[in-house]
Amino acid sequence: MKLEKLFVPYDLGVKILEKGFDEEFVSHMVYIEKLPKKPDPPTITYANLFFAPMYQQVIDWFREKHKLVIDVGLSGDEECKFAGRIYDSFFPHMTKGRTGESDYYDTLEKIIYEALKLI
């Protein structure tokens, strides 16, 4: 898995900021060619700085600030696709869902877009 998948895409990040996301989210990623033997420093072959929240930060923000719980799991159909669900903690019987994606992170991105419509 590419580590970039852990961060929300740019367009989604902009929408989240517009809705009031105010958590710290400066993160970075560094690819290391080999782990060093002490005291040698690591050999870095690629470094990239991300200014984007991680998906988990966004999920926590929805739960803590808006009482919406976001969940992604297998849909249970024969094709083993993913399903995203939003649970309202004030009205637990009320859920909104989306199914049919073959990639976990595609499903997560789409269900977060749905959750943004609720706030």
Residue, then its C-alpha position, 0 to 999 in steps of 0.5 A: m500500500k502506498l502511504e499516500k493513500l492514508f491522506v485525504p486527496y486535495d479536493l476533499g481536504v479543501k471541502i473539509l477545511e471549508k466545513g470547519f476542520d481545524e485540527e493540526f494536520v502537517s504530516h510528512m513522509v520519507y522513503i528510506e533506502k536502507l535502515p542504518k547501523k548506528p550511528d550512521p544516518p539513514t540514506i534517504t532516496y525520496a522525501n515528500l512533504f504533505f500538508a493534508p489530514m490523514y483519513q483517521q483524523v477526519i473520521d475522528w473529527f466527524r465523530e468528535k465535532h459532529k457526532l457522526v460515525i463513519d465506517v467502511g467494511l465489506s458489503g457482504d455481496e458476492e463481489c466483495k466490494f466495500a460499503g461505507r456507512i454513516y451513523d448519527s450518534f444522536f439517532p443511531h437508527m438513522t444511517k446513510g450508506r454507499t456501496g459498490e466500490s472495489d477499493y477501501y480508500d475510494t469508498l472512504e473518500k466517497i462516504i466522507y463526501e456524503a458525511l459533509k452533506l450532513i453538516 
